[in-house]
Amino acid sequence: MFRALIRKDLQISRLPLLLASCLLVVSPLAIAILMSIDSVLMKQTMERQLFALLIGSGFAIHVTAQLSLAILSANLIAVERVDRSADFLAYLPPNRDMVLRSKATVLGATALILLLVPLALTGSALCWGERPGPAPSIEMFHILLTISAIGVCAAGIGWWASCTLSSNAVAILLALLAPALPSISVLLICLALGIEDAAHAGALLAAVCLATGTAGFVLGTRHYLRRNEP
């Protein structure tokens, strides 16, 4: 029964999954095209070009993965209310916990795949590529952490919206707009407190986004388990 639910969730989420697959392919291609028009980089050794390609591709995939996961999270539950399959599912044997676990499994597995790909590319760059100089690893880590936190915020709010609303389009829109509020709040806080250090501002933004996204997942799950379907 659980496998049947997962197959159903994969079927209803085929468009977000297709988008994720396309971005997974297009992102490295876009980086390769940008590299090809960089005359300075083209004069470097093949090892340095390989390093730049793998690092750039990993970074691009990591960024686009956040977009894909936000759309998938917002679509998973609300889409069943749009096509009225939630009405039918409510009278079938699977309980609400099992239905929610299947959706969380699809989202979690997709997130794992999308996040492991840039990690593998980064590891490959370090193994086979040649760094052009001392890599600013700390700054890069802070940037990736902030991007990941923004992605968690978008996915969490998307999950909450999908659990509470009857329109997946509205849920996706809320997911895409969700990071704007924490970003504006952090900006106002930094201006009020006179925080000018970009690292401190980024850490504050990451903390607020992580808290917002976590709250979205918790509140959305709680609402879904208590909601009467249909």
Beta strands, then each sheet from edge to edge (+ up, - down):
end
